[in-house]
Amino acid sequence: MVMVRKASRNVGKYTLTYKSQSNKRTLRPARTIMTRSQCITSASFFHRLPSEVFDMILDKLSVLEISVFSMVSKEITRYVVDYISTLAWKNKTIIQSLHHSTCLEQRSTIGHYRNLGLLFKRCTLLLPTKERLKFIFSKFSQIPCFMLEQCLAPDCIGFSSYGVFVQAVIAGWDELECHRVFNFLCDLTNLLQRIEAVITAKPGVRWYQELQLRLFCRQVLLDPWPNQPESQFWLTQLLKPWPMVSQAHLLFILYGPLLPEGTLGWQDLVERGLPHSALWDLARAIILLFGKLEVKGWTTDSMLAILEELTVIPQPWHMENVARLLVLCGSSLCYNVLASKAVNGRLLEISRLIVYIILVCEKDGYHMTWAVKLVQQICKVFSTAPEKFCFLRQLENTFSAITREFFEFSVAGNHLEDRETFQTLCILLDSSARFHTKFLYMFLK
């Protein structure tokens, strides 16, 4: 405080005043208690530790514990990023021996890569998507088991481990970010060029590349997702760049039946009827694609065209396989396929397909009522009574024609194939009796 003269009429009088407000604040005692946010922004306890000691602390933590610890503050995140960027950490933590392991060891390894995915997801939260992806996948780009056509071991779990890692990293990301992930992985692995090389070749010629492509796409991009929308997104991204014929070809590579030796059964679908287990994956993929068509910008007609192309690769399939695939795909798709053919006047083709659908229902234990209701729905496609009668007459004539075909083939010799054909003939006769019984009962009712 200082003595200042007060400007007033009483010139001889003086008073005490403060010179400024800022001097008033300096008189207060210094604050010694800080809030939590102030503590975080200031130099932390770990800042005063030598980096070697901090590394020793991180060495004692599990991968999952480090991932949680990395979210404490920006400073800790930087420490963790530097720590996991070292070659020593990579050699110690990123498992590269992915062969000849027991089931228990495989589960442990896959769980470890899921935790690694969480670690990289959490310690890169503050980075832009492009930089995140570059940092994350640069740590795994040199592992042969994660790359296409680099590992020959039949029992390798590299793609499965990579798949759960990718899933853990991008779980919860929005669709735009997932598009960036897809494009990044395509650039990293030359995926689109590899797909083009396979789908433009004759089916089965590049069998090793077909199998590698199937394993990578299924185990890394498609199968790890438990929910339908995510699987649908990745399958759509894989198919979209190609014309319909190539989409059908790629769909077969990804989900077609595998032979015991591990190659795709291209020719088996042409030559003989396969069990429903061989076609279930393919049916599941088609059902996945038919869900929410408007979201993907596809139409029912485009999907039916893909299915039409699929059933003639490499040549027209055995009719029983076409029928079994439609039955596995469900009522809606089955009706759409048959109704499309009915509108275009392909009565003979519809009739043969329906007869085989009835045969499949009998063989695989489906209720014959379902087949009867399907025929009733197809009848409604025809607008006049003569058209409906023509359709039913063609269906009955086809029943007779197919029965004769089976009979003639079965009596041609005594080979194993002929005995199987005779058994199919018996099943066809039984299925015909069941179908017509149900059909007449529903008509009379």
Secondary structure, 3 states (H helix, E strand, C coil): CEEEECCCCCCCCEEEECCCHHHHHCCCCCCCCCCHHHHHHCCCCHHHCCHHHHHHHHHCCCHHHHHHHCCCCHHHHHHHHHHHCCHHHHHHHCCCCCCCCCHHHHHHHHHHHHHHHHHHHHHCCCCCHHHHHHHHHHCCCCCHHHCCCCCCCCCCCHHHHHHHHHHHHHCCCCHHHHHHHHHHHHHHHCHHHHHHHHHCCCCCCCHHHHHHHHHHHHHHHHCCCCCHHHHHHHHHHHHCCCCHHHHHHHHHHHHCCECCCCCECCCHHHHCCCCHHHHHHHHHHHHHHHCCHHHHCCCHHHHHHHHHHHCCCCCCCCHHHHHHHHHHHCHHHHHHHHHHHHHCCCHHHHHHHHHHHHHHHHHHCCCHHHHHHHHHHHHCCCCCHHHHHHHHHHHHHHHHHHHHHHHHHHCCCCCHHHHHHHHHHHHHHHHHHHHHHHHHHHHHC
